[in-house]
């Protein structure tokens, strides 16, 4: 498909929940400053303007599943499951475009106890490699996202 160059990929899955994990897949989403309309957060430490979205690479979920962890896309609480982006290079300040939507990475996710149902030690495993625990993002320009949309790095700002 030619998209796996690390700076351009696609949205493999869009996920929401009433709060907590797992999140379930939807085909299309409307994004505003606080993330996906209709997505809830169980704890105050999740969500808000600078943690409006959680991105996680499908490659991470696939590797975990190969290692025997009982996970799937959406299980780890991500809003956007990406494919083809180099998650090990994700850094605060990077911007990505998905159609008219612009998101900016703000902070790596610190995996918490909500992931305990997937096995003891999964938090430690997710922190083993940069970007594997996922990354929070702010929505800088809202709009509509659909599953399979192209997502690409557009710039890095300080």
C-alpha positions in Angstrom: 0.0 0.0 0.0 3.0 2.3 0.3 1.9 4.0 3.5 4.3 2.4 6.0 7.1 5.0 5.9 6.7 6.0 9.5 5.3 9.5 8.9 2.2 8.4 7.0 -0.2 5.7 7.9 -3.9 5.2 8.4 -6.5 5.1 11.1 -7.2 1.4 11.5 -9.9 1.8 14.2 -11.7 4.6 16.0 -12.8 3.7 19.5 -15.1 5.2 22.2 -16.7 4.1 25.5 -18.9 5.6 28.2 -15.8 5.6 30.4 -12.9 3.3 30.9 -11.7 0.3 29.0 -12.3 -1.4 26.7 -13.4 1.0 24.1 -15.5 -0.2 21.1 -15.1 0.5 17.4 -17.1 3.0 15.5 -16.9 3.8 11.7 -16.9 7.6 11.9 -16.3 10.2 14.6 -16.8 13.9 15.0 -13.8 15.5 16.8 -13.9 18.7 18.9 -11.5 20.3 21.4 -12.3 17.6 24.0 -11.9 14.7 21.6 -14.4 12.4 20.0 -18.0 13.4 20.7 -19.7 10.7 22.7 -16.5 9.4 24.3 -16.4 9.3 28.1 -13.6 9.2 30.7 -13.9 7.4 34.0 -11.0 9.3 35.8 -10.2 13.0 35.7 -6.6 12.3 34.8 -7.9 11.2 31.4 -9.4 13.6 29.0 -9.3 17.4 28.8 -7.9 19.7 26.2 -4.4 18.3 26.3 -5.5 14.6 26.6 -8.4 14.8 24.3 -7.3 11.6 22.4 -5.2 8.6 23.1 -3.3 7.1 20.1 -1.9 3.6 20.1 -0.2 1.8 17.2 -1.8 -1.4 16.0 1.7 -2.8 15.7 1.9 -2.6 19.6 -1.4 -4.4 20.0 -0.4 -7.1 17.5 3.0 -7.6 19.2 1.3 -7.9 22.6 -1.2 -10.5 21.2 1.7 -12.5 19.7 3.3 -12.5 23.2 0.1 -14.0 24.6 -1.6 -10.9 26.2 -5.4 -11.1 25.7 -5.7 -7.7 24.0 -7.3 -6.3 20.8 -7.8 -2.9 19.2 -9.6 -0.7 21.7 -8.9 -2.9 24.7 -6.1 -0.6 26.0 -8.3 2.5 25.9 -7.0 4.1 22.8 -9.3 6.4 20.7 -7.3 6.0 17.5 -5.6 2.7 16.6 -3.0 3.7 13.9 -1.2 1.6 11.4 2.0 2.4 9.6 3.2 5.3 11.8 6.5 4.9 13.6 5.2 5.0 17.2 8.8 4.8 18.6 9.5 8.2 17.2 6.4 9.9 18.6 7.2 13.1 20.6 5.3 15.9 22.3 4.7 18.7 19.8 4.4 16.5 16.7 1.3 17.3 14.6 -0.6 14.9 12.4 -3.3 15.6 9.8 -6.2 13.4 9.0 -8.3 15.2 6.4 -9.3 18.5 8.0 -8.5 17.2 11.5 -5.2 18.3 13.1 -4.0 16.7 16.3 -0.9 17.4 18.3 0.9 14.9 20.5 1.1 16.2 24.1 2.4 13.5 26.4 3.1 9.8 26.5 0.5 7.8 28.4 1.4 6.3 31.7 -0.4 2.9 31.8 -2.5 2.6 35.0 -4.4 -0.1 36.9 -7.3 0.0 34.5 -5.2 -2.3 32.3 -4.9 -5.0 35.1 -7.6 -7.2 33.6 -5.2 -7.9 30.7 -2.6 -9.4 33.0 -0.1 -8.6 35.7 2.8 -6.7 34.3 1.2 -5.3 31.2 1.9 -1.7 32.4 5.6 -2.5 32.7 5.6 -4.3 29.3 4.0 -1.2 27.6 6.7 1.1 29.1 9.6 -1.1 27.7 9.8 0.8 24.4 9.1 4.5 23.7 5.7 5.0 22.2 4.3 1.6 23.1 2.1 2.8 25.9 0.4 5.2 23.6 0.4 9.0 23.3 -2.1 11.7 24.3 -3.0 14.3 21.8 -4.9 17.6 21.7 -7.3 18.4 18.8 -6.0 21.6 17.2 -8.6 21.5 14.4 -11.7 19.5 14.6 -13.7 17.7 12.0 -14.8 14.2 10.9 -12.6 11.1 11.0 -13.4 7.8 9.4 -11.9 4.4 9.7 -9.2 3.9 7.1 -8.5 7.6 6.8 -4.9 8.6 6.0 -3.0 10.1 9.0 0.3 11.8 8.3 2.9 13.8 10.2 2.8 17.4 9.0 5.2 19.3 11.2 6.9 19.5 14.6 6.4 22.6 16.7 8.1 23.6 20.0 
